[in-house]
Amino acid sequence: MNGYARRENGFEDGTQSLYRFLEHDPAVPRYYNFRGSTNDGEPKPAAAVGQRMTKIMVAILEAYASEDRRRLDYARVAASEEFRRYASLARDLQRADVFALPAGERLSFFLNLHNAMAIHAVIRTGQPAGGGAVDRRSFFTDFQYVVGGYPYSLTTIKNGILRGNRRKPYTIVKPFGASDKRLELAETKVNPLVHFALCNATRSSPSVRFYSTQGVEPELRHAAREFLLDGGVEIDLETRTVHLTRIIKWYSADFGQDRDILRWILNYLDPTKAGLLTHLLNDGGPISIAYQDYDWSLNA
């Protein structure tokens, strides 16, 4: 067994047990909620830590984000007292027991953790070079937090937890192997709405938001509706073409076949666009789907 030794767990005997301390882990520099030694204070409930982090992040958005939450002033965030408190609080995640979170609370916890980490990643590592997913690979995978003794990147959270351990686009390996403890946290059912809740700090990504435990489902529906109405779907009746955000193309496995996708988005359109799309779906003619270009520029 490979893993991190946590003080309250003690040690197991046996030749199959191998422990390493975070201080001796060569990957530690990538753990950005880790400051040279483990947080050996009393473990705090993950829900409580998450709620405090979310409260701080909401205050950051109110002070430093545009009204529509599509732009963020990262320089001012980095210099703020709110962000200093957030970074300090993030250390408490090292020993927070996320495995004790009820299933209903895990969704909002990991949505919020992802969006907070994306902000932290920009501040600590800078704007990713280049203009595509390949150029941002280290942003998505190398920037990590230790949460409950296990490492989490943006990719791990999105594809391993929130998408139910599904492969990320254009890869063949799932984030978690069968023996990975983190697999216990993976959502059991894919919810396409999560794609409109996650902000990856680009101009074409959804607005940066943070979600409540009790209201996460209606909040997800609201986020999807707002994103799709704000340019995520355009319908050209003359050419019978529906122009969709490229996010849906990348994660089409979560939405279904072309007509399944179109029927799904009907639920999140205004009456005018819904009427146009319903007409195309019901008149028996062909429908083309075109995917919009994705703007990888920083959402600053």
N, C-alpha and C positions, 0 to 999 in steps of 0.2 A: 504494500500500500504506500503510495506517495501522498504527502500532504504536509500541511503546516501544523506545527505543534502549538496548541493553545493551552495556556497555563491551567485552565480549569479541567482540561481533558486528561491530564496526566500522560503517561506513556504506555504503550502496549508492548509486551514481549513478543518475540518471534522473529524468525529470519525474514519474513515477508514485510516487516514494518520498517519504513525508512522515513525519518523525520528531518526536516530542515527548518531552520529559523529564518524569518524574513530578513534579519540582519545579514545572513550569509547567502541569500538568494541573489545570483548574478542579475536577475531581472528587476531587482528592487528599484533602480532608477526610473523605471517606467511606471511605478506605482505612485501616483501623484497625490494620494491622501496619506502618504507615508513619509515621515520626516526623520529618518535615521534610526529610529527604534520603534518597536511596537507599542501601541497604546495599551498599557497594562492596567488601566483604570477599570473600575467596575463596569462590566458589560451593560449596555443600555438597550432597551427594546428597540428593534428595528423600526417599528411604527412611530415611536416617539422621535427618534433621530430623523426619520424621513419627514415628519410633519414640521419639525423645526427648520430643516433645510429648505423645505418648500416655502415656508413663511418668509425666510430671508430672500429666496429667489423671487418671490412675488413682489417684495419690496424693491428689489433690484430692477425688475421690469417696469414698475411704476415710475421709477426715478430715471432710468437710462434707456428705455426702449421707446420706439415710435408708438403712436397711438394704436396702430394696427398690429403691433408686435412683430412686424416683418423686418425691422432694423434695430440694431442694438449698438450702443456706443461702448465698444469694448475697452477703450482707453480709460474712460471714466469709471466703468465697472471695476477695472483692475485697480484703480487708485482709491476705491471707495472703502469705507469702514464696513459696509454690508458684506462686501466680498471677502474681506479679511475674516469676518466672523464666520462666513460660510466655509472658507477653506479650513479654518480651525475645527469647525463642527464636523466636517467630512472625515476627520481622523477617527471619530467615534464609530464610523462604519466598519472599521477593521475588525471589531469583535461583536458587531451587532448580529443577532441571530435571525437572519432572514428566513431560515427554514421554519421558524415558529410563526411566521406571518400567515394569517388565514388566507385562503385562496382569493377571497374577495378584496383583500388589501394589497396583494402582490402586484396587481395590474397597475394601480396608481403609483405604487412605490417605484416600480421599475420605469414607468413612463417618465416620472419626475427625475429619477436618477439619471436617465439617459440625457434629458434636456439640460440638466445642470452640468453634467460632465462635458457636454459639447461646448458650453460657454467656458468652462474651466480649461478645456483643451486649447481653445483659441488663445486664451490669455497666457497660458504657460508655454505653448509651442509655436504660437504665431499662425498667421494665415498660411494654409497649405499652398505649396507652389503648384504651378500648372493649372490645367483647367478640366480635370476629369476625375473619375472615380479612382483610376490607377494612381494618380498623383496624390490622392488623399488616403491611400491605403494605410500609411502609418498613423494618420489622424484617427482612422476608425479602429485600428487594431492595436497600436502600440501605446496609446494613452490609456492607462488602466487605473482602476481603484482596487484596493483590497476591501472586500465586503464579507464579513463573517469568516475571514480566513481564506477566502478564495478570490482569484483575480477576475475582474470584469472589465471588458472594453466596450465601446459603443456597439461594435459588431456582435459581441457576445450577448449583450442585453437585447438587441433588436432581434437577431436571428435565433439565438439560443433560448432566451426566455420568452419574449413577447410573441414570436412567430412559432413557438412550439417546437424548437430545435429543427428548423428547416434550413436547408442550404441557402447561403446567400447567392445572389445572381452570379451565374457563370462559374460556379464552383461545384465540386462533386462530394465534398466532405461536410458532414454536419458539424455544428459547433461543439456538441457534447457527444462523447462516446458513451457506450452502454453503462460503463462503470463510473461515470462522472457524477459526483454527488450533486452538482448543480442541475442535473437533469430533473431532479425532483421539483425544481422551481418552474420548469417550462410550462407554459399554458397548454392545456389539453386540447383546446380548439382554437383554430386560427380565426382571428377577428380582423378583417381587412381595415377596419376603422383605425387601427393603430398606425397605419402608414400616414395618416393625416394628423397625427398627434405628435410625431417625432420631428424635431427640428435638428438638422445637421449643420447649421450655421452657413447655409448657402442661400442665395436669393430665390432659388426656385423651390426651396423646402417650405413646408407649412410654417405658420407663425410659431414662435416659441411660446409655449403655454405650460402651466402646471395644473395638475388635476387633483380633485378632492377624492377622498376614499368613498364617500357616500354617493357622490353625484357623477362618478367617472363615466358611466354609460351615456347619459344624456349629454355630458360635456364632450365626449368623443363624437357623437352625432353632430353636435353643433360645430365642432372643429372641421369635420369632413364637409359639411354643408358650406361653411364659410370659404374653405379652400377651393372647392369645386366651383363655387359661384364667382370666385375672384380670379377667373382665368384658367382654372384647372380643367374646364370643359367648354369647348366651343363647337357649335353645330352649324354646318353649312348645308342648308336644305337643297340648294341647287345642285351641288355636286354629290349629295348624299354622303357626306363625310363628317365623322365626329372626331374632333381633335381633342386628345386627352393628355394629361400630364404624363410624362415619361415614367413617373413612379409606378404607375399601373402596369406599364410594359415590363419593367424590371421584376415586379412581384406579381406577374400575371397568374402564377400558380395559386396565389391566395384569393384571386377573384374569379377564376374560371375561364371558360371559352369566351370568344368575342361577344356573343349575344348575352351571355351570363353577365359579363362586365357591364354592358349597356343597361340591362334590366336592373342591375344593382345600383348604378348611379342615379337611376330615375328617382330614388328615394331622397336624393340630396340636391335636387335641382329646383329652381323657381318654376312657377306655373308655365311661363313662356317657353323656357328650354325643355321642360318636361313634356309639354304639348308637342313640340317639334320632334323630340326623340320618340315619343309614343307613335306619332304618325309614321316615322320611318320604320319602326319596328313592326307595325301592324299592316302596312300596305303591300307586303310581300316582295318588295324590291330588295336589291342588294344594298348593303351598308358598308362603307369603308371606314376603317379606323386609322387615323394618323396620330403619331405621337410627337408632342412638342419638344423643341430643343430644351435642354436643361442648363440653367445658368449656375455654374459652380462658383461664381464670385462670392466673396464673403458678405454676409447680410449685415453690413455695417453702414 
